[in-house]
Amino acid sequence: MLYVLNSEPWNSNPAPFTLNKIRPSTPSKVTSHFLFSLLTLQLQFPILSKMPQKPMQMSCGAVPIGDAIEPREPQKTRSSLGTLSFTQLYVLALIVVFSASGLVCLEDMAFVLLSSVYIFIVSKVAFPATAGTSRVRAFGKSRLFTLYVGTGGVVGLFLPLAYIFGGFVEGDKKGVEAAAPHVFLLSCQVFLEGLSFALDFSLPARAMVPVFYNTRRIFTILDWLRADFWKQAEDLDLPSSSSYSSAALWLRFGRALVVANLVFWSFNLFCFLIPVYLPKAFRIYHQKETADANPKNE
């Protein structure tokens, strides 16, 4: 139970402070307040995600996140967790909030758990990391690729997160429930990509993370698409101060956002990850492995 201090307005004989009980906030309000604080933190301190010692990490996957700008070689005295960037810690907070809010179904949580276990096994058995294959990246730091990564971050993470917070304000319960799985899975992907790099997974094992998660998120985006296009302005629990025109504008924004995500992530999966990124990751890995096995032939 929470308590607040209360007193009468200022006068010559002020009343003593008293403690008044207030009802605990509902889970949806707690979630919206926390999401707002995360959004505010990202807006006020964007430089934290670009710290030179821990650059922003979004591999070629979905948000091509870890391969675009990978962290520098960690100091030997630091733990693997210490190599995680502000971005990974930021999305970890999102994962905890969405998991505790009840907006994510058990199937998505099971997918995160099982896929993480599978990638860990593959990284140890099928594609073990060696000295020449653990810290290799598939793409350099080109301006075009960095722009592509940034577009994925804005379209896939930042705008949907703002949409979810706006859904609490507009009373759009269906929109919040439909968009939350996508944001949750993308946050898990960003965190797992950073963790796999910090743990020195080989390039093929790290490449499986965006492929797995991008494929899964296509289905969650389709569910989001169906929910938003079937939704009408009458379905919104609007505040008394809101008008019908603002509700229609909100619906158009949600539909445009989900279509943009479907187009971007479909292109990312079918035109970049599968035909370009994944083959290149396997080719680099085998070339490095061959070079390590036959150093005299270099």
NORGI-V642746 format. One record per pair of residues at least 6 apart in sequence whose ideal C-beta (glycine too) atoms are under 6 Angstrom apart, sorted by the first residue. I is the first residue (numbers start at 1). J is the second residue. D is the distance in Angstrom with one decimal. If there is no record, write none. Layout:
BEGIN
I | J | D
I | J | D
END
This chain:
BEGIN
1 | 21 | 5.9
2 | 22 | 5.2
3 | 19 | 4.4
4 | 20 | 5.5
4 | 22 | 5.9
5 | 17 | 5.1
6 | 18 | 5.3
6 | 20 | 4.9
7 | 15 | 5.6
7 | 17 | 5.1
8 | 15 | 4.1
27 | 101 | 5.7
31 | 101 | 4.2
32 | 165 | 5.9
32 | 168 | 3.7
34 | 97 | 5.2
35 | 165 | 4.8
36 | 165 | 5.6
48 | 86 | 4.5
49 | 56 | 4.7
49 | 86 | 5.0
49 | 87 | 5.1
50 | 56 | 5.7
54 | 71 | 5.9
54 | 85 | 3.9
55 | 69 | 4.7
56 | 87 | 5.1
57 | 65 | 5.6
57 | 66 | 5.0
57 | 85 | 5.2
57 | 87 | 5.7
57 | 194 | 4.9
58 | 65 | 2.6
58 | 68 | 5.7
58 | 149 | 4.9
58 | 153 | 6.0
59 | 65 | 3.7
59 | 66 | 3.2
59 | 67 | 4.8
59 | 193 | 4.2
59 | 210 | 5.6
60 | 67 | 4.3
60 | 277 | 4.6
61 | 209 | 5.7
61 | 210 | 1.2
61 | 214 | 6.0
62 | 189 | 5.7
62 | 210 | 5.0
62 | 213 | 5.9
62 | 214 | 4.3
62 | 268 | 6.0
63 | 152 | 3.8
63 | 153 | 5.1
63 | 156 | 5.7
64 | 149 | 5.1
65 | 190 | 5.4
65 | 193 | 4.9
66 | 193 | 4.1
66 | 197 | 5.1
67 | 137 | 4.8
67 | 138 | 5.2
67 | 139 | 5.4
68 | 145 | 5.8
68 | 149 | 4.3
70 | 137 | 5.2
71 | 83 | 5.5
74 | 83 | 4.3
80 | 198 | 4.6
80 | 199 | 5.4
83 | 198 | 4.2
84 | 194 | 5.4
84 | 198 | 5.9
88 | 191 | 5.2
88 | 194 | 3.8
91 | 187 | 3.9
91 | 190 | 4.6
91 | 191 | 5.0
92 | 191 | 5.4
94 | 187 | 4.4
95 | 187 | 5.1
95 | 188 | 5.9
98 | 104 | 5.1
98 | 180 | 5.9
98 | 184 | 4.3
103 | 180 | 3.8
104 | 181 | 5.9
104 | 184 | 4.8
108 | 181 | 5.3
111 | 216 | 5.8
112 | 188 | 4.9
115 | 212 | 5.1
119 | 205 | 5.7
119 | 208 | 5.5
122 | 205 | 5.4
123 | 201 | 4.4
123 | 205 | 3.6
127 | 202 | 4.5
127 | 204 | 4.4
127 | 205 | 5.2
129 | 200 | 5.2
129 | 202 | 4.2
130 | 292 | 5.5
132 | 288 | 4.3
132 | 292 | 4.7
133 | 202 | 4.9
133 | 285 | 5.4
133 | 288 | 4.6
134 | 200 | 4.1
136 | 203 | 5.2
136 | 284 | 5.8
138 | 280 | 5.0
138 | 281 | 5.2
139 | 145 | 5.6
155 | 260 | 5.5
155 | 264 | 5.3
156 | 186 | 5.4
157 | 186 | 5.6
159 | 257 | 5.8
160 | 179 | 5.2
160 | 183 | 5.0
161 | 183 | 5.8
163 | 179 | 5.7
163 | 257 | 5.8
164 | 176 | 5.3
164 | 179 | 5.4
167 | 175 | 4.5
167 | 176 | 3.9
170 | 236 | 5.9
170 | 250 | 5.4
171 | 236 | 5.3
171 | 237 | 3.1
171 | 238 | 5.5
172 | 236 | 5.4
174 | 227 | 5.5
174 | 231 | 5.5
175 | 254 | 5.4
178 | 224 | 4.2
178 | 227 | 3.8
179 | 224 | 5.6
181 | 220 | 4.3
182 | 217 | 5.6
182 | 220 | 4.8
182 | 221 | 5.7
185 | 213 | 5.7
185 | 217 | 5.0
189 | 213 | 3.9
192 | 209 | 5.3
193 | 209 | 5.2
196 | 206 | 4.8
202 | 285 | 6.0
203 | 281 | 4.8
203 | 284 | 5.9
203 | 285 | 5.0
204 | 281 | 5.3
204 | 282 | 5.5
204 | 285 | 5.1
207 | 278 | 5.5
207 | 281 | 3.9
210 | 273 | 5.9
211 | 273 | 5.3
214 | 265 | 5.9
214 | 269 | 4.6
221 | 261 | 5.3
221 | 262 | 5.0
224 | 258 | 5.0
225 | 258 | 5.0
228 | 254 | 4.9
228 | 255 | 5.1
228 | 258 | 5.3
233 | 247 | 4.1
233 | 248 | 5.7
236 | 247 | 5.3
238 | 247 | 5.8
291 | 298 | 5.8
END
